[in-house]
Amino acid sequence: MSSEEFNRNGQTEKCLGKLKKVAKDFEEKNDYETASYFYKKCLDVSVEDGLIKGEAEAYKGLGTCEKHVLNIFYAMGHLETALEKATDGNIDSLQKEISRDLVKVYQTIAVQFQDQNEFDKSLQFF
């Protein structure tokens, strides 16, 4: 409720802070569906107010949630979008965080292809 109030009052940063905290709380409880809901709300608020850092963080959160529920290709898509946003916004520290997560996702995909004897695809992700 407080995030909605902050949003109505034009306090976007405080709104996003509350939404991210709630999302992280649900992540810690392994409730990735609910965490994703709040990351999507972060994304909506960020897009509405043109906050590229908020968009990047929201996509990163969505990617993390998808990774945990083993939707690895969705995780990859969200993280790649997050990286694009962080790069566009010149947010170096966030770029590094997202890149680390993205490398882990690429490795997971590569191993899956390797296990299926699809070595050409595996090499692309490695």
CYANA upper distance limits for C-alpha pairs under 8 A (distance plus 0.5 A):
  1 MET  CA      5 GLU  CA      6.90
  2 SER  CA      6 PHE  CA      6.62
  2 SER  CA     15 CYS  CA      7.95
  2 SER  CA     18 LYS  CA      8.00
  3 SER  CA      7 ASN  CA      6.60
  3 SER  CA     14 LYS  CA      7.60
  3 SER  CA     15 CYS  CA      4.78
  3 SER  CA     16 LEU  CA      7.65
  3 SER  CA     18 LYS  CA      6.14
  3 SER  CA     19 LEU  CA      6.93
  4 GLU  CA      8 ARG  CA      6.66
  4 GLU  CA     15 CYS  CA      7.28
  5 GLU  CA      9 ASN  CA      6.72
  5 GLU  CA     15 CYS  CA      8.30
  6 PHE  CA     10 GLY  CA      6.81
  6 PHE  CA     11 GLN  CA      5.42
  6 PHE  CA     12 THR  CA      7.00
  6 PHE  CA     14 LYS  CA      6.78
  6 PHE  CA     15 CYS  CA      5.60
  7 ASN  CA     11 GLN  CA      6.01
  7 ASN  CA     12 THR  CA      5.88
  7 ASN  CA     14 LYS  CA      8.45
  7 ASN  CA     15 CYS  CA      6.01
  7 ASN  CA     45 VAL  CA      8.37
 11 GLN  CA     15 CYS  CA      6.76
 12 THR  CA     16 LEU  CA      6.60
 12 THR  CA     45 VAL  CA      7.92
 12 THR  CA     46 SER  CA      8.45
 12 THR  CA     49 ASP  CA      8.09
 13 GLU  CA     17 GLY  CA      6.62
 14 LYS  CA     18 LYS  CA      6.81
 15 CYS  CA     19 LEU  CA      6.80
 16 LEU  CA     20 LYS  CA      6.45
 16 LEU  CA     42 CYS  CA      6.33
 16 LEU  CA     45 VAL  CA      8.01
 16 LEU  CA     46 SER  CA      8.43
 16 LEU  CA     54 GLY  CA      7.94
 17 GLY  CA     21 LYS  CA      6.67
 18 LYS  CA     22 VAL  CA      6.82
 19 LEU  CA     23 ALA  CA      6.68
 19 LEU  CA     38 PHE  CA      6.45
 19 LEU  CA     39 TYR  CA      7.78
 19 LEU  CA     41 LYS  CA      7.87
 19 LEU  CA     42 CYS  CA      6.82
 20 LYS  CA     24 LYS  CA      6.57
 20 LYS  CA     38 PHE  CA      7.56
 20 LYS  CA     39 TYR  CA      7.29
 20 LYS  CA     42 CYS  CA      7.61
 21 LYS  CA     25 ASP  CA      6.64
 22 VAL  CA     26 PHE  CA      6.89
 22 VAL  CA     35 ALA  CA      7.89
 22 VAL  CA     38 PHE  CA      7.56
 23 ALA  CA     27 GLU  CA      6.75
 23 ALA  CA     34 THR  CA      7.76
 23 ALA  CA     35 ALA  CA      4.75
 23 ALA  CA     36 SER  CA      7.55
 23 ALA  CA     37 TYR  CA      8.32
 23 ALA  CA     38 PHE  CA      5.80
 23 ALA  CA     39 TYR  CA      6.80
 24 LYS  CA     28 GLU  CA      6.69
 24 LYS  CA     35 ALA  CA      7.21
 25 ASP  CA     29 LYS  CA      7.09
 25 ASP  CA     35 ALA  CA      8.25
 26 PHE  CA     30 ASN  CA      6.80
 26 PHE  CA     31 ASP  CA      5.67
 26 PHE  CA     32 TYR  CA      7.14
 26 PHE  CA     34 THR  CA      6.95
 26 PHE  CA     35 ALA  CA      5.66
 27 GLU  CA     31 ASP  CA      6.10
 27 GLU  CA     32 TYR  CA      6.09
 27 GLU  CA     35 ALA  CA      6.24
 27 GLU  CA     65 CYS  CA      7.98
 31 ASP  CA     35 ALA  CA      6.81
 32 TYR  CA     36 SER  CA      6.40
 32 TYR  CA     65 CYS  CA      5.77
 32 TYR  CA     66 GLU  CA      8.16
 32 TYR  CA     68 HIS  CA      7.93
 32 TYR  CA     69 VAL  CA      7.85
 33 GLU  CA     37 TYR  CA      6.91
 33 GLU  CA     65 CYS  CA      8.07
 34 THR  CA     38 PHE  CA      7.10
 35 ALA  CA     39 TYR  CA      6.79
 35 ALA  CA     65 CYS  CA      7.74
 36 SER  CA     40 LYS  CA      6.54
 36 SER  CA     61 GLY  CA      7.78
 36 SER  CA     62 LEU  CA      6.09
 36 SER  CA     65 CYS  CA      6.91
 37 TYR  CA     41 LYS  CA      6.92
 38 PHE  CA     42 CYS  CA      6.76
 39 TYR  CA     43 LEU  CA      6.70
 39 TYR  CA     58 ALA  CA      5.61
 39 TYR  CA     59 TYR  CA      7.99
 39 TYR  CA     61 GLY  CA      6.65
 39 TYR  CA     62 LEU  CA      6.66
 40 LYS  CA     44 ASP  CA      6.69
 40 LYS  CA     58 ALA  CA      7.25
 40 LYS  CA     62 LEU  CA      7.98
 41 LYS  CA     45 VAL  CA      6.72
 42 CYS  CA     46 SER  CA      6.53
 42 CYS  CA     54 GLY  CA      7.39
 42 CYS  CA     55 GLU  CA      7.88
 42 CYS  CA     58 ALA  CA      6.30
 43 LEU  CA     47 VAL  CA      6.51
 43 LEU  CA     54 GLY  CA      7.22
 43 LEU  CA     55 GLU  CA      5.74
 43 LEU  CA     58 ALA  CA      5.78
 43 LEU  CA     59 TYR  CA      7.78
 44 ASP  CA     48 GLU  CA      6.58
 45 VAL  CA     49 ASP  CA      6.73
 46 SER  CA     50 GLY  CA      6.19
 46 SER  CA     51 LEU  CA      5.32
 46 SER  CA     52 ILE  CA      7.42
 46 SER  CA     53 LYS  CA      8.50
 46 SER  CA     54 GLY  CA      5.71
 46 SER  CA     55 GLU  CA      6.00
 47 VAL  CA     51 LEU  CA      6.82
 47 VAL  CA     52 ILE  CA      8.09
 47 VAL  CA     55 GLU  CA      7.09
 51 LEU  CA     55 GLU  CA      6.87
 52 ILE  CA     56 ALA  CA      6.66
 52 ILE  CA     85 LYS  CA      6.63
 52 ILE  CA     86 ALA  CA      7.68
 52 ILE  CA     88 ASP  CA      8.40
 52 ILE  CA     89 GLY  CA      6.65
 53 LYS  CA     57 GLU  CA      6.64
 53 LYS  CA     85 LYS  CA      7.69
 53 LYS  CA     86 ALA  CA      6.90
 53 LYS  CA     89 GLY  CA      7.26
 53 LYS  CA     91 ILE  CA      7.91
 54 GLY  CA     58 ALA  CA      6.51
 55 GLU  CA     59 TYR  CA      6.67
 55 GLU  CA     82 ALA  CA      7.68
 55 GLU  CA     85 LYS  CA      7.38
 56 ALA  CA     60 LYS  CA      6.61
 56 ALA  CA     81 THR  CA      7.87
 56 ALA  CA     82 ALA  CA      4.77
 56 ALA  CA     83 LEU  CA      7.33
 56 ALA  CA     84 GLU  CA      8.33
 56 ALA  CA     85 LYS  CA      5.64
 56 ALA  CA     86 ALA  CA      6.04
 57 GLU  CA     61 GLY  CA      6.67
 57 GLU  CA     82 ALA  CA      7.27
 57 GLU  CA     94 LEU  CA      8.39
 58 ALA  CA     62 LEU  CA      6.69
 58 ALA  CA     82 ALA  CA      8.14
 59 TYR  CA     63 GLY  CA      6.53
 59 TYR  CA     78 HIS  CA      5.73
 59 TYR  CA     79 LEU  CA      6.73
 59 TYR  CA     81 THR  CA      7.16
 59 TYR  CA     82 ALA  CA      5.46
 60 LYS  CA     64 THR  CA      6.67
 60 LYS  CA     78 HIS  CA      6.98
 60 LYS  CA     79 LEU  CA      5.88
 60 LYS  CA     82 ALA  CA      5.96
 60 LYS  CA     98 ILE  CA      7.10
 61 GLY  CA     65 CYS  CA      6.74
 62 LEU  CA     66 GLU  CA      6.74
 62 LEU  CA     75 ALA  CA      7.69
 62 LEU  CA     78 HIS  CA      6.86
 62 LEU  CA     79 LEU  CA      8.44
 63 GLY  CA     67 LYS  CA      6.61
 63 GLY  CA     74 TYR  CA      7.42
 63 GLY  CA     75 ALA  CA      4.54
 63 GLY  CA     76 MET  CA      7.17
 63 GLY  CA     77 GLY  CA      7.91
 63 GLY  CA     78 HIS  CA      5.30
 63 GLY  CA     79 LEU  CA      5.76
 64 THR  CA     68 HIS  CA      6.87
 64 THR  CA     75 ALA  CA      6.96
 64 THR  CA     79 LEU  CA      8.44
 64 THR  CA    101 ASP  CA      8.42
 65 CYS  CA     69 VAL  CA      7.06
 65 CYS  CA     75 ALA  CA      7.99
 66 GLU  CA     70 LEU  CA      6.67
 66 GLU  CA     71 ASN  CA      5.55
 66 GLU  CA     72 ILE  CA      6.97
 66 GLU  CA     74 TYR  CA      6.77
 66 GLU  CA     75 ALA  CA      5.39
 67 LYS  CA     71 ASN  CA      6.20
 67 LYS  CA     72 ILE  CA      5.77
 67 LYS  CA     74 TYR  CA      8.35
 67 LYS  CA     75 ALA  CA      5.70
 67 LYS  CA    105 VAL  CA      7.98
 71 ASN  CA     75 ALA  CA      6.67
 72 ILE  CA     76 MET  CA      6.62
 72 ILE  CA    105 VAL  CA      7.24
 72 ILE  CA    108 THR  CA      8.41
 72 ILE  CA    109 ILE  CA      7.68
 73 PHE  CA     77 GLY  CA      6.77
 73 PHE  CA    109 ILE  CA      8.49
 74 TYR  CA     78 HIS  CA      6.71
 75 ALA  CA     79 LEU  CA      6.56
 75 ALA  CA    105 VAL  CA      7.91
 76 MET  CA     80 GLU  CA      6.48
 76 MET  CA    102 LEU  CA      7.06
 76 MET  CA    105 VAL  CA      6.86
 76 MET  CA    106 TYR  CA      7.95
 77 GLY  CA     81 THR  CA      6.72
 78 HIS  CA     82 ALA  CA      6.58
 79 LEU  CA     83 LEU  CA      6.59
 79 LEU  CA     98 ILE  CA      7.00
 79 LEU  CA    101 ASP  CA      8.09
 79 LEU  CA    102 LEU  CA      6.60
 80 GLU  CA     84 GLU  CA      6.77
 80 GLU  CA    102 LEU  CA      7.74
 81 THR  CA     85 LYS  CA      6.74
 82 ALA  CA     86 ALA  CA      6.63
 82 ALA  CA     98 ILE  CA      7.54
 83 LEU  CA     87 THR  CA      6.46
 83 LEU  CA     95 GLN  CA      6.33
 83 LEU  CA     98 ILE  CA      6.54
 83 LEU  CA     99 SER  CA      7.49
 84 GLU  CA     88 ASP  CA      6.55
 85 LYS  CA     89 GLY  CA      6.64
 86 ALA  CA     90 ASN  CA      6.51
 86 ALA  CA     91 ILE  CA      5.68
 86 ALA  CA     92 ASP  CA      7.83
 86 ALA  CA     94 LEU  CA      6.82
 86 ALA  CA     95 GLN  CA      6.05
 87 THR  CA     91 ILE  CA      6.79
 87 THR  CA     92 ASP  CA      7.91
 87 THR  CA     95 GLN  CA      6.96
 91 ILE  CA     95 GLN  CA      6.65
 92 ASP  CA     96 LYS  CA      6.84
 93 SER  CA     97 GLU  CA      6.99
 94 LEU  CA     98 ILE  CA      6.60
 95 GLN  CA     99 SER  CA      6.44
 96 LYS  CA    100 ARG  CA      6.73
 97 GLU  CA    101 ASP  CA      6.98
 98 ILE  CA    102 LEU  CA      6.51
 99 SER  CA    103 VAL  CA      6.56
100 ARG  CA    104 LYS  CA      7.03
101 ASP  CA    105 VAL  CA      6.91
102 LEU  CA    106 TYR  CA      6.63
103 VAL  CA    107 GLN  CA      6.63
104 LYS  CA    108 THR  CA      6.72
105 VAL  CA    109 ILE  CA      6.76
106 TYR  CA    110 ALA  CA      6.58
106 TYR  CA    125 PHE  CA      5.81
106 TYR  CA    126 PHE  CA      7.21
107 GLN  CA    111 VAL  CA      6.66
107 GLN  CA    125 PHE  CA      7.03
107 GLN  CA    126 PHE  CA      6.50
108 THR  CA    112 GLN  CA      6.78
109 ILE  CA    113 PHE  CA      6.80
109 ILE  CA    122 SER  CA      7.81
109 ILE  CA    125 PHE  CA      7.20
110 ALA  CA    114 GLN  CA      6.57
110 ALA  CA    121 LYS  CA      7.66
110 ALA  CA    122 SER  CA      4.72
110 ALA  CA    123 LEU  CA      7.26
110 ALA  CA    124 GLN  CA      8.04
110 ALA  CA    125 PHE  CA      5.52
110 ALA  CA    126 PHE  CA      6.20
111 VAL  CA    115 ASP  CA      6.54
111 VAL  CA    122 SER  CA      7.13
112 GLN  CA    116 GLN  CA      6.91
112 GLN  CA    122 SER  CA      8.10
113 PHE  CA    117 ASN  CA      6.82
113 PHE  CA    118 GLU  CA      5.59
113 PHE  CA    119 PHE  CA      7.07
113 PHE  CA    121 LYS  CA      6.78
113 PHE  CA    122 SER  CA      5.45
114 GLN  CA    118 GLU  CA      6.06
114 GLN  CA    119 PHE  CA      5.96
114 GLN  CA    121 LYS  CA      8.45
114 GLN  CA    122 SER  CA      5.86
118 GLU  CA    122 SER  CA      6.68
119 PHE  CA    123 LEU  CA      6.51
120 ASP  CA    124 GLN  CA      6.99
121 LYS  CA    125 PHE  CA      7.21
122 SER  CA    126 PHE  CA      6.74
